[in-house]
Amino acid sequence: MELTHRPRRLRRTEAIRTLVRETLLHPGDFIQPLFVIDGTGVREPIDSMPGQFRLSIDELVKECKALTEVGVPAVNLFGYSDEKDAQGLASYRADGLIQCAIAEIKAHVPDICVQTDVALDPYTDHGHDGVLVDGEIANDESIAVLVRMAVSHAEAGVDQVAPSDMMDGRVGAIRVALDDSGFDDVGILAYSAKYASCFYGPFRGALKSAPRELENVPKDKKTYQMDPANVEEALKEIALDIQEGADIVMVKPALAYLDVITRARQAFDVPIAAYNVSGEYGMVLAAAEKSWVDKETAMFEVLTSIKRAGADMILTYFAKEAAEILG
Ligand code: PBG
């Protein structure tokens, strides 16, 4: 049969497929989220996230060294806190866990980019990302605390703060506060299009930060995180964060929102991050455990899809493992 076009010619051998491959993963694409806990010598497995650990600061420093050795350029820190109150007071102490963790990493592994989560959920007794006033997550009152948290991280030496709370105007408020405190070189990685997703479940287990089922406390985060049905609204959120001074904008989760990543890529010329969240990690692991998928193949297929969709960087619990294999 005479056929002018035979696309299969470009798939014949691995060498040819390598030549025409459009999307290449690199260890430099990844950011490893890490969980920090009090103590020394602690490397506590997280039940809901097999292969991930709560690390005391000394172990965290070792992990950061190991990550730089395999070419992962950045970590994103989350603090585990037993101290929880209505206002999230433990979030912005100068000698708090995350603040000490930043300083220790910067002292021992200065080359790694340290990012920190800025949101109150690990520190509030109700598990919400902001403060509660009359049964509602109060926007401006929350920002006042988030700003203090961000500045305390900057004082400890953080490279980039990552507000994940979804309060309106927090990026601008944090930018102004950082600049006023002399931290104009500290960047903002904004969780701009963060959806109210079920895929955060395993993460909330890691930090014991699920919203509490208490009277007068909202059970979910739908009044501040976005409706999974919306994409135009995501573009608006991203545009606002860029206007307010975000250096990098993020779409989260990644897999069920690949179209959002692509639309953001087409509409904006700032770096775009995507968060391959805990539930997405868990789905791959659970299916692999049942031998329904091959773990390594699934991991790379997922990561490649996120990059192909348009993400410049990927926060992923697979960061270290994928970087080791990519070499
Ligand atoms: C907290 C925060 C969450 C995640 C990152 N920062 C949970 C939430 O919003 O409830 C989820 C990360 C993951 O699931 O891997 N503001």
Boltz pocket constraint, residues with backbone or C-beta under 6 A from the ligand:
constraints:
  - pocket:
      binder: B
      contacts: [[A, 117], [A, 118], [A, 119], [A, 120], [A, 121], [A, 129], [A, 164], [A, 165], [A, 199], [A, 200], [A, 201], [A, 202], [A, 203], [A, 204], [A, 209], [A, 221], [A, 276], [A, 277], [A, 278], [A, 279]]
      max_distance: 6.0
